[in-house]
Every structure is written in C-alpha cells, then in structure tokens.
Amino acid sequence: MGHVEQLKLLWELQKVEGEIAHKEQELQNIPSVKAYHARKKELADLQEARRCHGEKMDAAREKMRNGEMNLQNISAVMRGLHKKLYGGEVHSTRELESMEKKLSLIQAEKTVLEDEILSLMEELEKDELEKLRLDSREKEGQEKLQQLKNRAQKEMQLAKQELELLHERRTAIMQQVDAPLLQKYRELSSKMQGQCVSLVLDGFCGICNVSLPSAFFARILTPGKLVYCENCGSLLVPGDKKT
C-alpha cells in the first residue's frame, strides 16, 4: 500500500475513533435509560409513601380496636351501675348520688370515646380512598416502568451493536497501517489530546483552516515523508479537491 493511502488510513482511523468516543458518550446518556432510572426512583418514592400510608392506617385501625374494646368495657360498667341504681339494690341517698355522679362521668367519657371512634372511622374512609389512589398510581407506574425498561434495553443493545461495529472497523484499519506509522499516530494523538491528522482540501488545513504553501502538497506526496501543519501541528494528509 502506498504512502498516501497509509496516511488516508490514519485520517480514517482518527474519524472512526472520534465516532467511537461520541458513541461511548451517547451510551452513557441514552434518554430512555435516563428516563427509566428517573421513573424507577419515582416509583420507589411512591412505594415508600404507600408503605407509610399503610402503617398509618394500621395504627388507626389498632387505635380504633382499642377504643371499641374500651367502649365495650365502659358500656358494661354503665349497665352495672344502671342495674344498681334502678334495680333497688341501693337505698342510701348518699350512695345513690355518688353512683349517679359516677355514671355521669362515665357517660361523658363514653361520649368522648364514641366521638374519637367516629372520627377514626371517617379518617379511615378517607385513607382507604387514598390507598386506592396510591395502588392505582403504583400499578400504572409499574406498567410504565416496564415499558421504559424494554425501550431502554433495546436502545442500549442497538448502541452497543453500533459501538461494536465501530471497534471492528477500527481494528480492520489498524491492521492495514504500518506499525511505525501507527505508533507515530498514537504519540501525536496523545500529545495533541484531540485531532492530530488533518485532511488537506484545496490547500487548506482541515483542522485549523490555515492556507498551506503549495510546496507542502508536493512534500506530502513524497513517500515516507511526514508533513505537519506549521500552525496547529497536525499531520497533513492529501485529500480530494472540493467540488
């Protein structure tokens, strides 16, 4: 393979490696993958809210059960007092007054407890509706997450396939370039930390766009001669004229 063809392979290699770098960057920023992770976090937050809501409902149910048991005990005590008061078991006026006062206090306690239980029941009804809403949101979130996961996996797989093809193309090009020239390219690429091979079109450097002396073109075509742009330092490669 001729000298010019070897130089053009270097330019092609640089182009492919640029595409690889770009594709690797794309691979880290696939929109569907980002959307999947964002949706996954949203769903995790929703599940946590649903769990906390469930704990709140369990605590309210437990409190209501305890209240109902207390209400049953208070009702039993009141029935006992009623029986004594109106069953003729107590004859002392002072004892009757004491029992009536006690009964009045217990009745007040019973009323407060009944109000608390009623309030808990109403709150639980609202919580149940909220639970249904959270359940619906979670189900919908799971479905959307699965859809995003499927799309992300397909796009990730496609990007990896494209990247694999680029790597294969790079390997094929490298196998055609002479080892010393390839080593020179690697050294220059590391030194310049970017594009280091410039395709000359119509006498202009393809990287910095500086007009090159006409003598440069003849030197570029000289076998074994490596010519560099005096402005940006890139390795010059002869290109076809612009149409």
VEXROMI-587281 format. One line per field, with one value per residue (C-alpha): z negated, x negated, y negated; residue number from 1. Coordinates in Angstrom, 1 decimal. Each point is the difference from the previous one (the first is absolute). Layout:
VEXROMI-587281
up (Z; ...);
east (X; ...);
north (Y; ...);
i (NUM; ...);
END
This chain:
VEXROMI-587281
up (0.0; 1.0; -2.3; 0.7; -0.5; -3.4; -1.0; 1.0; -2.1; -3.0; 0.7; 0.3; -3.2; -1.8; 1.4; -1.2; -3.5; -0.2; 0.8; -2.7; -2.6; 1.0; -0.1; -3.4; -1.2; 1.5; -1.7; -3.4; 0.8; 1.8; -0.7; -0.6; -2.5; -1.9; 0.2; -1.4; -3.0; -0.7; 0.2; -2.2; -2.7; 0.3; -0.4; -3.0; -1.6; 0.7; -1.6; -3.0; -0.3; 0.4; -2.7; -2.4; 0.8; -0.8; -3.3; -0.8; 0.8; -2.1; -3.0; 0.5; 0.1; -3.1; -1.8; 1.1; -1.2; -3.4; -0.1; 0.8; -2.8; -2.4; 1.1; -0.7; -3.4; -0.8; 1.2; -2.2; -3.0; 0.8; 0.2; -3.4; -1.4; 1.6; -1.5; -3.5; 0.3; 1.4; -1.2; -3.6; -1.2; -1.4; -2.6; -1.5; 1.4; -0.2; 1.8; 2.6; 0.6; 0.2; 2.5; 2.1; 0.1; 0.9; 2.7; 1.4; 0.2; 1.7; 2.4; 0.9; 0.5; 2.2; 2.1; 0.5; 0.9; 2.5; 1.6; 0.3; 1.6; 2.4; 1.0; 0.5; 2.2; 2.1; 0.3; 1.0; 2.7; 1.4; -0.4; 1.9; 2.9; -0.1; -0.1; 3.1; 1.7; -1.0; 1.1; 3.4; 0.4; -0.9; 2.5; 2.7; -1.0; 0.2; 3.5; 1.2; -1.7; 1.9; 3.3; -0.6; -1.0; 3.2; 2.1; -1.9; 0.4; 3.8; 0.4; -2.2; 2.0; 3.3; -1.2; -1.2; 3.4; 1.8; -2.3; 0.6; 3.8; -0.5; -2.0; 2.7; 2.6; -2.0; -0.4; 3.7; 0.8; -2.6; 1.6; 3.3; -1.4; -0.3; -3.6; -0.1; 1.5; -2.4; -2.9; 1.2; 0.2; -3.6; -1.2; 1.9; -1.2; -3.6; 0.3; 1.6; -2.0; 2.8; 3.8; 1.3; 3.6; 2.4; 3.5; 2.3; 2.4; 2.6; -1.7; -3.5; -3.2; -0.9; -3.7; -0.4; 3.6; 0.6; 3.6; 0.6; 2.4; 3.3; -0.7; -2.8; 2.3; 1.9; -3.2; -1.3; 3.0; -0.6; -1.1; -3.6; -0.6; -2.9; 0.3; -2.8; 0.0; -1.1; -1.8; -1.9; 0.2; 1.5; 2.4; 3.5; 2.3; 3.6; 0.8; 3.1; 1.2; -1.1; 2.7);
east (0.0; -1.3; -1.1; 3.1; 2.3; -1.6; 0.5; 3.6; 0.5; -1.3; 2.6; 2.7; -1.2; 0.2; 3.5; 1.1; -1.5; 1.8; 3.3; -0.9; -0.5; 3.2; 1.9; -1.4; 1.2; 3.4; 0.0; -0.3; 2.8; 2.7; 3.3; 2.1; -2.5; 0.0; 3.8; 0.1; -2.2; 2.0; 3.3; -1.5; -0.8; 3.5; 1.5; -2.3; 1.2; 3.6; -0.4; -1.6; 2.9; 2.4; -1.8; 0.1; 3.7; 0.7; -1.8; 2.1; 3.2; -1.1; -0.7; 3.4; 1.7; -1.8; 1.0; 3.6; 0.0; -1.4; 2.7; 2.7; -1.2; -0.1; 3.5; 1.3; -1.6; 1.5; 3.4; -0.2; -0.9; 3.0; 2.4; -1.2; 0.5; 3.5; 0.9; -1.0; 1.6; 3.3; 0.2; 0.6; -3.4; -1.1; 2.1; -2.3; 0.5; -3.7; -1.0; 2.6; -1.3; -3.6; 1.0; 2.0; -3.1; -2.2; 2.5; 0.0; -3.8; -0.2; 2.7; -2.1; -3.0; 2.1; 1.1; -3.6; -1.1; 2.9; -0.9; -3.6; 1.0; 2.3; -2.8; -2.3; 2.6; 0.4; -3.8; -0.4; 2.6; -2.1; -3.1; 1.5; 0.8; -3.6; -1.2; 2.0; -1.5; -3.6; 0.7; 1.2; -3.0; -2.4; 1.5; -0.1; -3.6; -1.0; 1.4; -1.7; -3.3; 0.2; 0.6; -2.9; -2.2; 0.8; -0.7; -3.2; -1.3; 0.7; -1.7; -2.9; -0.5; 0.2; -2.6; -2.3; 0.3; -0.8; -3.0; -1.2; 0.1; -2.0; -2.6; -0.2; -0.4; -2.8; -1.8; 0.3; -1.6; -2.8; -0.9; -0.7; -2.2; -3.7; -1.1; -2.4; 2.6; 2.6; -2.4; -0.6; 3.7; 0.5; -2.8; 1.3; 3.6; -1.1; -2.1; 2.8; 2.8; 2.4; 0.0; -3.5; 0.5; 1.2; 1.5; -1.3; 2.7; -0.7; -3.2; 1.6; -0.7; 3.1; -0.4; -1.1; 1.1; -3.3; -1.1; -3.0; -2.9; 0.2; -3.3; 1.6; 2.2; -3.0; -1.8; 3.1; -0.1; -3.7; -0.2; -1.0; 0.3; 2.1; 1.1; 1.6; 2.0; -2.1; 3.0; 1.7; -2.7; 2.4; -1.3; 1.1; 1.8; 0.8; 3.7; 2.1; 0.8; 3.3; 2.7);
north (0.0; -3.4; -2.8; -2.2; 2.9; 0.7; -3.7; 0.1; 3.1; -2.0; -2.7; 2.6; 1.6; -3.4; -0.4; 3.4; -0.6; -3.3; 1.9; 2.6; -2.7; -1.7; 3.3; 0.9; -3.4; 0.6; 3.4; -1.7; -2.4; 2.0; -2.0; 3.1; 1.4; -3.3; -0.1; 3.6; -0.8; -3.2; 2.0; 2.7; -2.5; -1.6; 3.5; 0.7; -3.3; 0.9; 3.4; -1.5; -2.5; 3.0; 1.9; -2.9; -0.5; 3.7; -0.3; -3.1; 2.0; 3.0; -2.3; -1.6; 3.4; 1.1; -3.2; 0.5; 3.6; -1.0; -2.8; 2.5; 2.3; -2.9; -1.0; 3.6; -0.1; -3.4; 1.2; 3.0; -2.2; -2.3; 2.9; 1.2; -3.5; -0.3; 3.4; -1.1; -3.5; 1.1; 3.6; -0.9; 1.3; -3.4; -1.8; -2.6; -3.5; -0.8; 3.2; -0.6; -3.5; 1.3; 2.7; -2.6; -2.3; 2.9; 1.1; -3.6; -0.1; 3.4; -1.1; -3.1; 2.3; 2.2; -2.9; -1.2; 3.5; 0.5; -3.3; 1.1; 3.3; -1.8; -2.3; 2.9; 1.8; -3.1; -0.4; 3.6; -0.4; -2.9; 2.1; 2.9; -2.3; -1.3; 3.6; 0.9; -3.1; 1.0; 3.6; -1.2; -2.3; 2.8; 2.4; -2.7; -0.8; 3.7; 0.3; -3.2; 1.1; 3.3; -1.8; -2.3; 3.0; 1.8; -3.1; -0.8; 3.6; -0.2; -3.3; 1.1; 3.1; -1.9; -2.5; 2.8; 1.8; -3.3; -0.5; 3.6; -0.6; -3.1; 1.9; 2.6; -2.7; -1.6; 3.4; 0.6; -3.4; 0.5; 3.3; -1.8; -2.7; 0.5; 0.4; -3.0; -2.3; 1.2; -0.5; -3.6; -0.6; 1.2; -2.3; -3.0; 0.7; 0.2; -3.1; -2.1; 1.5; -0.2; 0.0; 0.4; 1.0; -2.6; 0.6; -2.7; -1.3; -2.7; -1.0; -0.5; 1.8; 2.0; -0.7; -3.6; -1.1; -1.8; -0.4; 2.2; -0.8; 1.8; 1.7; 1.9; 2.0; 1.4; 0.8; 1.8; 2.3; 0.9; 3.7; 0.3; -3.7; -1.3; -3.6; -2.0; -3.2; -2.9; -1.5; 2.8; 2.7; 2.7; 2.6; -1.0; 2.5; -0.8; -0.1; -0.3; -3.4; -1.5; 0.0);
i (1; 2; 3; 4; 5; 6; 7; 8; 9; 10; 11; 12; 13; 14; 15; 16; 17; 18; 19; 20; 21; 22; 23; 24; 25; 26; 27; 28; 29; 30; 31; 32; 33; 34; 35; 36; 37; 38; 39; 40; 41; 42; 43; 44; 45; 46; 47; 48; 49; 50; 51; 52; 53; 54; 55; 56; 57; 58; 59; 60; 61; 62; 63; 64; 65; 66; 67; 68; 69; 70; 71; 72; 73; 74; 75; 76; 77; 78; 79; 80; 81; 82; 83; 84; 85; 86; 87; 88; 89; 90; 91; 92; 93; 94; 95; 96; 97; 98; 99; 100; 101; 102; 103; 104; 105; 106; 107; 108; 109; 110; 111; 112; 113; 114; 115; 116; 117; 118; 119; 120; 121; 122; 123; 124; 125; 126; 127; 128; 129; 130; 131; 132; 133; 134; 135; 136; 137; 138; 139; 140; 141; 142; 143; 144; 145; 146; 147; 148; 149; 150; 151; 152; 153; 154; 155; 156; 157; 158; 159; 160; 161; 162; 163; 164; 165; 166; 167; 168; 169; 170; 171; 172; 173; 174; 175; 176; 177; 178; 179; 180; 181; 182; 183; 184; 185; 186; 187; 188; 189; 190; 191; 192; 193; 194; 195; 196; 197; 198; 199; 200; 201; 202; 203; 204; 205; 206; 207; 208; 209; 210; 211; 212; 213; 214; 215; 216; 217; 218; 219; 220; 221; 222; 223; 224; 225; 226; 227; 228; 229; 230; 231; 232; 233; 234; 235; 236; 237; 238; 239; 240; 241; 242; 243);
END
